Amino acid sequence: MQSQVISGHAAGISVGVWIPKPATTRVAAVGCLRAAAASGGGAVKDGGNLLWGRQLRPSLLIGPLRKERKEKSNRFRPCQLAAASPAEGSGDDAEVAAPVGFAEKYPALVTGFFFFMWYFLNVIFNILNKKIYNYFPYPYFVSVIHLFVGVVYCLVSWSVGLPKRAPIDSNFLKLLIPVAVCHGLGHVTSNVSFAAVAVSFTHTIKALEPFFNAAASQFILGQQIPLTLWLSLAPVVLGVSIASMTELSFNWTGFISAMISNISFTYRSIYSKKAMTGMDSTNVYAYISIIALIVCIPPAIIVEGPALIKHGFEDAIAKVGLTKFISDLFWVGMFYHLYNQLATNTLERVAPLTHAVGNVLKRVFVIGFSIIVFGNKISTQTGIGTAIAIAGVAIYSLIKARMEEEKRKLKAA
C-alpha cells in the first residue's frame, strides 16, 4: 500500500512506503509537515522519502524547527534584557544600595551585647584579681602586669591594622602625659585597696568618686554645681560612712588607697577634657596605657622589687605552680584592658544618661558577685550603707546626665 504526499508545488511528487506505526508518531509526523509547509520552509520534493515521519534528507525539517526554537527564545529575550538592565530613569551610573549589616539592622541587640560584655569582663577581672592577691599580695607588680598585657595587645593590634595606629605629635603627647599619670596612680592605688580589703568594700568607697568630681569642678575648674546635684551626693557620703564603720575587713591602707584612687581618677577626668581631640578612643586609650606603664614601673621596682626577688615569686609558684601563676597574670591583664576598652566603646554608642545608669549597675553586679564568690561576711549595717551609697550614685548620675543633655540641646539650638 502506497502513501502519496502532494507538495505545494505541483511539479514534484514524493512517494513514501507506509510502515505501520503508533498513531502518536503519525500525528507528530503530519504536524511537523504542516508546520514546515506553513512556515514556508520549502516543499517536500525531489523524492524526499519519509520513514516513521522522518525525512531521509534533513534539510526539510531541521531548518523550520531551528527557526521555531529561535522565535521561542526571542519571546523571552525582552524579559531577560529587562532584568539585566538598570531600572528606567536610574541612569547608567545609578548607585546600587549597599547591603544593611547586622549592626545597622539590630542596633539595640549590639548595644546590649556591649553592655553584657562590659559587665562580664569587669566581674571576671575583679574576681580573678582578688584570687591572685590571695596567694601573691604584690599590687604594684600586678598593676604593672595589667598595663603591660594591655600595651602588648595594643601593639599587636596596631601591627595588623586593627585599628590603624593614629599618629601622635609632641603637643598632643604633652596633653596626654597628665592624663596617663593620673590613670596610672589611680590604677595602682585601686589595686592596693583590692589587695588590702574586700572587693565589695573597695567598690563601696569608690562610689564616692562623683563627690570628688563635683568638688573639683566647683573649686578647681570654677564651675557652678547646682544645689540639687550636691544634695544627691549626701546619700553617697552617708552610705559610705555607714559601710566603713561596720566593715569587717576594714583597714586604713585599703580605705586611704581607695580614696587616693578617687582623687586620681577625678584629676584624670579633668585633664581628659583638655586633651579631647579628633583621635578615636581606642588609640587614645592605647597611648594612655603606654605612658601609664612607663610611669608605674619605677614605683613597683622600688616598693616591691626586693621582696619579689627574695621570696615573692618563689612563694607564688610553690602555692599554685608556674603555669597557673603565669596564666593568671596574663588573663587578668587581658580582662582589665578589654573591659576598659569596652566601657569606652559602650559610651560612644549610648547617651550619657544610659551610660551613667549602666555604670551604677556595673558596680552593683561587681559587689554582689564578689560577695557570692568569696563568701565575704558583711554585717547588716554594711549592707544598708552600701545600698544607700549606690542609690545616691544612681540619683547623682541621672541628674548629671540630664543636665549634660540640656546643655547639648541648648548648644544645638
TORPAKE-300837 format. One record per residue (C-alpha): residue number from 1; chain; x, y, z. Coordinates in Angstrom, 1 decimal, always signed. Example, Ala and Ser with C-alpha at 12.3 -4.5 7.8 and 13.67 -1.06 7.14 Angstrom:
% TORPAKE-300837
> 1,A,+12.3,-4.5,+7.8 $
> 2,A,+13.7,-1.1,+7.1 $
This chain:
% TORPAKE-300837
> 1,A,+0.0,+0.0,+0.0 $
> 2,A,+1.4,+3.4,-1.0 $
> 3,A,+1.0,+6.8,+0.5 $
> 4,A,+1.3,+9.9,-1.7 $
> 5,A,+2.2,+13.3,-0.4 $
> 6,A,+1.4,+16.2,-2.7 $
> 7,A,+3.8,+19.2,-2.3 $
> 8,A,+2.8,+22.8,-2.5 $
> 9,A,+4.4,+22.8,-6.0 $
> 10,A,+2.6,+20.6,-8.5 $
> 11,A,+5.8,+19.7,-10.2 $
> 12,A,+7.1,+17.3,-7.6 $
> 13,A,+5.6,+14.0,-6.2 $
> 14,A,+7.1,+12.2,-3.3 $
> 15,A,+6.3,+8.6,-2.7 $
> 16,A,+6.9,+7.0,+0.7 $
> 17,A,+6.4,+3.5,+2.0 $
> 18,A,+3.7,+3.0,+4.6 $
> 19,A,+5.0,+1.2,+7.6 $
> 20,A,+2.6,+0.7,+10.5 $
> 21,A,+3.5,+2.9,+13.5 $
> 22,A,+1.7,+4.1,+16.6 $
> 23,A,-0.9,+6.9,+16.0 $
> 24,A,+1.0,+9.4,+18.1 $
> 25,A,+4.1,+9.1,+15.9 $
> 26,A,+2.0,+9.5,+12.7 $
> 27,A,+0.2,+12.6,+14.1 $
> 28,A,+3.6,+14.1,+15.1 $
> 29,A,+4.9,+13.5,+11.6 $
> 30,A,+1.9,+15.1,+10.0 $
> 31,A,+2.3,+18.0,+12.5 $
> 32,A,+5.9,+18.5,+11.5 $
> 33,A,+5.0,+18.5,+7.8 $
> 34,A,+2.2,+21.0,+8.3 $
> 35,A,+4.5,+23.3,+10.3 $
> 36,A,+7.1,+23.1,+7.7 $
> 37,A,+4.6,+24.0,+4.9 $
> 38,A,+3.1,+26.8,+6.9 $
> 39,A,+6.5,+28.3,+7.8 $
> 40,A,+7.5,+28.5,+4.1 $
> 41,A,+10.5,+26.3,+4.7 $
> 42,A,+10.1,+24.7,+1.3 $
> 43,A,+8.0,+21.8,-0.2 $
> 44,A,+8.7,+18.1,+0.1 $
> 45,A,+10.1,+17.4,-3.3 $
> 46,A,+12.9,+15.7,-5.3 $
> 47,A,+11.8,+12.4,-4.0 $
> 48,A,+12.1,+13.2,-0.3 $
> 49,A,+11.2,+9.9,+1.4 $
> 50,A,+9.5,+9.6,+4.9 $
> 51,A,+10.1,+6.8,+7.3 $
> 52,A,+8.1,+6.9,+10.5 $
> 53,A,+7.6,+10.7,+10.0 $
> 54,A,+11.3,+11.4,+9.4 $
> 55,A,+12.8,+12.6,+6.1 $
> 56,A,+16.0,+11.0,+5.0 $
> 57,A,+17.2,+14.4,+3.8 $
> 58,A,+17.4,+16.5,+7.0 $
> 59,A,+17.3,+19.9,+5.3 $
> 60,A,+13.5,+20.0,+5.2 $
> 61,A,+12.6,+19.8,+8.9 $
> 62,A,+15.7,+20.9,+10.7 $
> 63,A,+15.6,+24.4,+9.2 $
> 64,A,+11.9,+25.1,+10.3 $
> 65,A,+12.5,+23.6,+13.7 $
> 66,A,+15.6,+25.7,+14.3 $
> 67,A,+13.6,+28.8,+13.2 $
> 68,A,+10.8,+27.9,+15.6 $
> 69,A,+13.2,+27.4,+18.5 $
> 70,A,+14.8,+30.8,+17.7 $
> 71,A,+11.4,+32.5,+17.7 $
> 72,A,+10.6,+31.0,+21.1 $
> 73,A,+13.9,+32.1,+22.6 $
> 74,A,+13.3,+35.6,+21.2 $
> 75,A,+10.0,+35.8,+23.1 $
> 76,A,+11.9,+35.6,+26.5 $
> 77,A,+14.7,+37.9,+25.4 $
> 78,A,+12.9,+41.1,+26.3 $
> 79,A,+12.3,+39.8,+29.9 $
> 80,A,+15.9,+38.8,+30.2 $
> 81,A,+17.1,+42.1,+28.9 $
> 82,A,+14.8,+44.0,+31.3 $
> 83,A,+16.0,+42.0,+34.2 $
> 84,A,+19.7,+42.6,+33.3 $
> 85,A,+19.3,+46.3,+32.5 $
> 86,A,+19.1,+49.1,+35.2 $
> 87,A,+15.7,+50.4,+36.2 $
> 88,A,+14.1,+53.0,+33.9 $
> 89,A,+15.2,+56.5,+34.8 $
> 90,A,+18.0,+55.3,+37.0 $
> 91,A,+20.8,+56.0,+34.5 $
> 92,A,+23.9,+54.0,+33.8 $
> 93,A,+25.7,+55.5,+36.8 $
> 94,A,+22.9,+54.7,+39.3 $
> 95,A,+24.2,+53.7,+42.7 $
> 96,A,+23.4,+50.2,+44.0 $
> 97,A,+22.1,+50.3,+47.6 $
> 98,A,+24.6,+48.9,+50.0 $
> 99,A,+23.5,+45.8,+52.0 $
> 100,A,+22.5,+46.5,+55.5 $
> 101,A,+24.8,+45.0,+58.1 $
> 102,A,+23.8,+43.2,+61.3 $
> 103,A,+24.9,+46.1,+63.5 $
> 104,A,+22.7,+48.6,+61.5 $
> 105,A,+19.8,+46.2,+61.4 $
> 106,A,+19.8,+45.4,+65.1 $
> 107,A,+21.4,+48.3,+66.9 $
> 108,A,+19.7,+47.6,+70.2 $
> 109,A,+20.9,+44.0,+70.2 $
> 110,A,+24.5,+45.1,+69.5 $
> 111,A,+24.4,+47.7,+72.3 $
> 112,A,+23.0,+45.1,+74.7 $
> 113,A,+25.9,+42.8,+73.8 $
> 114,A,+28.4,+45.6,+74.6 $
> 115,A,+26.8,+46.1,+78.0 $
> 116,A,+26.8,+42.4,+78.7 $
> 117,A,+30.5,+42.0,+77.8 $
> 118,A,+31.4,+45.1,+79.8 $
> 119,A,+29.8,+43.7,+82.9 $
> 120,A,+31.0,+40.2,+82.3 $
> 121,A,+34.6,+41.2,+81.8 $
> 122,A,+34.6,+43.6,+84.8 $
> 123,A,+33.2,+40.9,+87.1 $
> 124,A,+35.7,+38.3,+85.9 $
> 125,A,+38.6,+40.8,+86.3 $
> 126,A,+37.7,+41.7,+89.9 $
> 127,A,+37.2,+38.0,+90.9 $
> 128,A,+40.4,+36.8,+89.3 $
> 129,A,+42.3,+39.8,+90.5 $
> 130,A,+41.3,+39.2,+94.1 $
> 131,A,+42.2,+35.5,+93.8 $
> 132,A,+45.7,+36.4,+92.7 $
> 133,A,+46.1,+38.7,+95.7 $
> 134,A,+45.2,+35.8,+98.0 $
> 135,A,+48.4,+34.0,+97.1 $
> 136,A,+50.5,+36.8,+95.6 $
> 137,A,+50.0,+40.1,+97.6 $
> 138,A,+52.0,+42.4,+95.4 $
> 139,A,+49.6,+45.0,+94.0 $
> 140,A,+52.3,+47.3,+92.5 $
> 141,A,+53.7,+44.5,+90.4 $
> 142,A,+50.3,+43.1,+89.4 $
> 143,A,+49.2,+46.6,+88.3 $
> 144,A,+52.3,+46.8,+86.0 $
> 145,A,+51.3,+43.4,+84.6 $
> 146,A,+47.7,+44.7,+83.9 $
> 147,A,+49.1,+47.6,+81.9 $
> 148,A,+51.9,+45.6,+80.2 $
> 149,A,+49.5,+43.0,+78.8 $
> 150,A,+47.2,+45.8,+77.6 $
> 151,A,+50.1,+47.5,+75.9 $
> 152,A,+51.2,+44.3,+74.1 $
> 153,A,+47.6,+43.8,+73.0 $
> 154,A,+47.6,+47.3,+71.5 $
> 155,A,+50.9,+46.9,+69.7 $
> 156,A,+49.8,+43.6,+68.2 $
> 157,A,+46.5,+45.3,+67.1 $
> 158,A,+48.4,+48.1,+65.5 $
> 159,A,+50.7,+45.8,+63.7 $
> 160,A,+47.8,+44.1,+61.9 $
> 161,A,+45.9,+47.3,+61.4 $
> 162,A,+43.0,+46.7,+63.8 $
> 163,A,+42.8,+49.6,+64.4 $
> 164,A,+45.2,+51.6,+62.4 $
> 165,A,+47.6,+53.5,+64.6 $
> 166,A,+46.8,+57.2,+64.7 $
> 167,A,+49.9,+59.5,+64.5 $
> 168,A,+50.8,+61.5,+67.6 $
> 169,A,+52.8,+64.7,+67.8 $
> 170,A,+54.6,+66.3,+70.7 $
> 171,A,+51.8,+68.8,+71.6 $
> 172,A,+49.2,+66.0,+71.9 $
> 173,A,+51.8,+63.9,+73.9 $
> 174,A,+52.1,+66.8,+76.4 $
> 175,A,+48.4,+66.8,+76.9 $
> 176,A,+48.2,+63.0,+77.4 $
> 177,A,+51.0,+62.8,+80.0 $
> 178,A,+49.0,+64.2,+82.9 $
> 179,A,+46.0,+62.0,+82.0 $
> 180,A,+48.3,+58.9,+81.9 $
> 181,A,+50.0,+59.8,+85.2 $
> 182,A,+46.6,+60.1,+87.0 $
> 183,A,+45.4,+57.0,+85.3 $
> 184,A,+48.5,+55.0,+86.5 $
> 185,A,+48.3,+56.4,+90.0 $
> 186,A,+44.6,+55.7,+90.3 $
> 187,A,+45.0,+52.2,+89.0 $
> 188,A,+47.8,+51.3,+91.4 $
> 189,A,+46.1,+52.7,+94.4 $
> 190,A,+42.9,+50.8,+93.5 $
> 191,A,+44.8,+47.6,+93.4 $
> 192,A,+46.4,+48.3,+96.7 $
> 193,A,+42.9,+48.7,+98.2 $
> 194,A,+41.7,+45.5,+96.4 $
> 195,A,+44.7,+43.6,+98.0 $
> 196,A,+44.1,+45.0,+101.5 $
> 197,A,+40.3,+44.8,+101.9 $
> 198,A,+37.3,+43.0,+100.4 $
> 199,A,+36.4,+43.8,+96.8 $
> 200,A,+32.9,+44.9,+97.8 $
> 201,A,+34.3,+47.4,+100.3 $
> 202,A,+36.7,+48.9,+97.8 $
> 203,A,+33.9,+49.4,+95.3 $
> 204,A,+31.7,+51.0,+98.1 $
> 205,A,+34.4,+53.5,+98.8 $
> 206,A,+34.9,+54.2,+95.1 $
> 207,A,+31.3,+55.1,+94.9 $
> 208,A,+32.5,+58.4,+96.4 $
> 209,A,+34.2,+59.3,+93.1 $
> 210,A,+31.2,+61.5,+91.9 $
> 211,A,+31.6,+63.6,+95.1 $
> 212,A,+35.2,+64.3,+94.3 $
> 213,A,+34.3,+65.1,+90.7 $
> 214,A,+31.7,+67.7,+91.8 $
> 215,A,+34.2,+69.2,+94.3 $
> 216,A,+36.9,+69.5,+91.7 $
> 217,A,+34.5,+71.1,+89.2 $
> 218,A,+33.3,+73.6,+91.8 $
> 219,A,+36.6,+74.6,+93.5 $
> 220,A,+39.3,+73.9,+90.8 $
> 221,A,+37.6,+74.5,+87.5 $
> 222,A,+35.3,+77.2,+88.9 $
> 223,A,+32.1,+75.6,+87.5 $
> 224,A,+28.9,+76.2,+89.4 $
> 225,A,+27.4,+73.0,+90.7 $
> 226,A,+23.6,+73.2,+91.3 $
> 227,A,+22.3,+72.5,+94.7 $
> 228,A,+20.3,+69.5,+93.6 $
> 229,A,+23.5,+67.8,+92.5 $
> 230,A,+25.1,+68.4,+95.8 $
> 231,A,+22.0,+67.1,+97.7 $
> 232,A,+22.1,+64.0,+95.6 $
> 233,A,+25.6,+63.3,+96.9 $
> 234,A,+24.5,+63.3,+100.5 $
> 235,A,+23.3,+59.7,+100.4 $
> 236,A,+26.6,+58.6,+98.8 $
> 237,A,+28.6,+60.1,+101.7 $
> 238,A,+26.2,+58.8,+104.3 $
> 239,A,+26.2,+55.3,+102.8 $
> 240,A,+29.9,+55.0,+102.6 $
> 241,A,+30.3,+56.2,+106.1 $
> 242,A,+27.9,+53.6,+107.5 $
> 243,A,+29.5,+50.8,+105.5 $
> 244,A,+33.0,+51.8,+106.6 $
> 245,A,+32.2,+51.9,+110.3 $
> 246,A,+30.8,+48.4,+110.3 $
> 247,A,+33.0,+46.7,+107.6 $
> 248,A,+34.6,+43.5,+108.9 $
> 249,A,+37.6,+43.7,+106.6 $
> 250,A,+38.3,+47.4,+107.3 $
> 251,A,+41.9,+48.7,+107.4 $
> 252,A,+43.3,+52.1,+106.8 $
> 253,A,+45.6,+51.0,+104.0 $
> 254,A,+42.6,+49.8,+101.9 $
> 255,A,+40.5,+52.8,+102.8 $
> 256,A,+43.1,+55.5,+102.1 $
> 257,A,+44.2,+53.8,+98.9 $
> 258,A,+40.7,+53.8,+97.6 $
> 259,A,+40.3,+57.5,+98.5 $
> 260,A,+43.5,+58.4,+96.7 $
> 261,A,+42.2,+56.4,+93.7 $
> 262,A,+39.1,+58.5,+93.7 $
> 263,A,+41.1,+61.7,+93.7 $
> 264,A,+43.4,+60.5,+90.9 $
> 265,A,+40.6,+59.5,+88.6 $
> 266,A,+38.9,+62.9,+89.3 $
> 267,A,+42.0,+64.7,+88.1 $
> 268,A,+42.2,+62.2,+85.2 $
> 269,A,+38.8,+63.3,+84.0 $
> 270,A,+39.8,+67.0,+84.4 $
> 271,A,+42.9,+66.6,+82.2 $
> 272,A,+41.0,+64.4,+79.8 $
> 273,A,+38.7,+67.3,+78.9 $
> 274,A,+41.7,+69.3,+78.0 $
> 275,A,+43.1,+66.5,+75.9 $
> 276,A,+40.0,+65.9,+73.8 $
> 277,A,+40.8,+65.7,+70.1 $
> 278,A,+39.5,+64.1,+67.0 $
> 279,A,+41.5,+60.9,+67.7 $
> 280,A,+39.4,+57.8,+68.3 $
> 281,A,+39.0,+56.4,+71.8 $
> 282,A,+40.8,+53.1,+71.0 $
> 283,A,+44.0,+54.9,+70.0 $
> 284,A,+43.8,+57.4,+72.9 $
> 285,A,+43.4,+54.6,+75.4 $
> 286,A,+46.4,+52.8,+73.9 $
> 287,A,+48.7,+55.8,+74.2 $
> 288,A,+47.5,+56.4,+77.8 $
> 289,A,+48.3,+52.8,+78.7 $
> 290,A,+51.8,+53.0,+77.2 $
> 291,A,+52.6,+56.2,+79.2 $
> 292,A,+51.0,+54.8,+82.4 $
> 293,A,+53.1,+51.6,+82.1 $
> 294,A,+56.3,+53.7,+82.0 $
> 295,A,+55.1,+55.7,+85.0 $
> 296,A,+54.2,+52.6,+87.1 $
> 297,A,+57.4,+50.5,+86.6 $
> 298,A,+59.7,+52.6,+88.8 $
> 299,A,+57.5,+52.5,+91.9 $
> 300,A,+56.9,+48.8,+91.5 $
> 301,A,+60.6,+48.1,+91.4 $
> 302,A,+61.3,+50.4,+94.4 $
> 303,A,+58.5,+49.3,+96.6 $
> 304,A,+58.2,+45.5,+95.8 $
> 305,A,+61.3,+44.6,+93.9 $
> 306,A,+63.5,+43.4,+96.8 $
> 307,A,+60.7,+41.3,+98.3 $
> 308,A,+59.7,+39.8,+94.9 $
> 309,A,+63.3,+38.7,+94.2 $
> 310,A,+63.8,+37.3,+97.7 $
> 311,A,+60.7,+35.2,+98.1 $
> 312,A,+57.7,+36.7,+96.3 $
> 313,A,+57.9,+34.7,+93.0 $
> 314,A,+59.0,+31.5,+94.8 $
> 315,A,+56.1,+31.6,+97.2 $
> 316,A,+53.5,+32.1,+94.5 $
> 317,A,+54.9,+29.3,+92.3 $
> 318,A,+55.1,+27.0,+95.3 $
> 319,A,+51.4,+27.6,+96.0 $
> 320,A,+49.8,+27.3,+92.6 $
> 321,A,+52.6,+26.3,+90.2 $
> 322,A,+54.4,+28.2,+87.4 $
> 323,A,+51.8,+27.5,+84.7 $
> 324,A,+48.8,+28.8,+86.7 $
> 325,A,+50.8,+31.7,+88.0 $
> 326,A,+51.7,+32.9,+84.5 $
> 327,A,+48.3,+32.2,+83.0 $
> 328,A,+46.5,+34.1,+85.9 $
> 329,A,+48.7,+37.2,+85.3 $
> 330,A,+48.1,+37.1,+81.6 $
> 331,A,+44.4,+36.7,+81.7 $
> 332,A,+43.8,+39.3,+84.5 $
> 333,A,+45.7,+41.7,+82.3 $
> 334,A,+43.6,+40.9,+79.2 $
> 335,A,+40.4,+41.2,+81.2 $
> 336,A,+41.5,+44.6,+82.6 $
> 337,A,+42.3,+46.0,+79.2 $
> 338,A,+39.3,+44.6,+77.4 $
> 339,A,+36.7,+45.8,+80.0 $
> 340,A,+38.1,+49.3,+80.0 $
> 341,A,+38.1,+49.4,+76.2 $
> 342,A,+34.5,+48.1,+76.1 $
> 343,A,+33.4,+50.7,+78.6 $
> 344,A,+34.8,+53.4,+76.3 $
> 345,A,+33.2,+51.8,+73.2 $
> 346,A,+29.8,+51.5,+75.0 $
> 347,A,+29.9,+55.2,+75.9 $
> 348,A,+30.3,+56.0,+72.2 $
> 349,A,+27.2,+54.0,+71.4 $
> 350,A,+24.7,+55.3,+74.0 $
> 351,A,+23.7,+58.6,+75.6 $
> 352,A,+25.5,+59.8,+78.7 $
> 353,A,+22.3,+59.1,+80.8 $
> 354,A,+22.2,+55.4,+79.7 $
> 355,A,+26.0,+55.0,+80.3 $
> 356,A,+25.7,+56.5,+83.8 $
> 357,A,+22.9,+54.1,+84.8 $
> 358,A,+24.9,+51.3,+83.3 $
> 359,A,+28.0,+52.3,+85.3 $
> 360,A,+26.0,+52.2,+88.5 $
> 361,A,+24.5,+48.8,+87.7 $
> 362,A,+28.0,+47.5,+86.9 $
> 363,A,+29.2,+48.4,+90.4 $
> 364,A,+26.2,+46.6,+91.9 $
> 365,A,+27.0,+43.5,+89.8 $
> 366,A,+30.6,+43.5,+91.0 $
> 367,A,+29.8,+43.9,+94.6 $
> 368,A,+27.1,+41.2,+94.5 $
> 369,A,+29.2,+38.7,+92.6 $
> 370,A,+32.3,+39.3,+94.8 $
> 371,A,+30.3,+38.6,+98.0 $
> 372,A,+28.9,+35.4,+96.4 $
> 373,A,+32.2,+34.1,+95.0 $
> 374,A,+34.4,+34.9,+98.0 $
> 375,A,+31.8,+34.3,+100.7 $
> 376,A,+32.6,+37.6,+102.3 $
> 377,A,+30.6,+38.1,+105.5 $
> 378,A,+29.0,+41.5,+105.7 $
> 379,A,+27.1,+43.0,+108.6 $
> 380,A,+23.5,+44.3,+108.2 $
> 381,A,+24.7,+47.9,+108.6 $
> 382,A,+27.4,+47.4,+105.9 $
> 383,A,+24.8,+46.1,+103.5 $
> 384,A,+22.4,+49.0,+104.3 $
> 385,A,+25.3,+51.5,+103.9 $
> 386,A,+26.3,+50.1,+100.6 $
> 387,A,+22.7,+50.2,+99.3 $
> 388,A,+22.3,+53.8,+100.3 $
> 389,A,+25.6,+54.8,+98.6 $
> 390,A,+24.7,+53.0,+95.4 $
> 391,A,+21.3,+54.6,+95.4 $
> 392,A,+22.9,+58.0,+95.9 $
> 393,A,+25.3,+57.4,+93.0 $
> 394,A,+22.3,+56.5,+90.8 $
> 395,A,+20.4,+59.7,+91.6 $
> 396,A,+23.5,+61.8,+91.1 $
> 397,A,+24.2,+60.1,+87.7 $
> 398,A,+20.7,+60.7,+86.5 $
> 399,A,+20.7,+64.4,+87.4 $
> 400,A,+24.2,+64.9,+86.0 $
> 401,A,+23.3,+63.2,+82.7 $
> 402,A,+20.1,+65.2,+82.3 $
> 403,A,+22.0,+68.4,+82.8 $
> 404,A,+24.5,+67.4,+80.1 $
> 405,A,+21.7,+66.6,+77.7 $
> 406,A,+20.1,+70.0,+78.3 $
> 407,A,+23.4,+71.8,+77.7 $
> 408,A,+23.8,+69.9,+74.5 $
> 409,A,+20.3,+70.8,+73.3 $
> 410,A,+20.9,+74.5,+74.1 $
> 411,A,+24.2,+74.5,+72.1 $
> 412,A,+22.4,+72.7,+69.2 $
> 413,A,+19.6,+75.3,+69.2 $
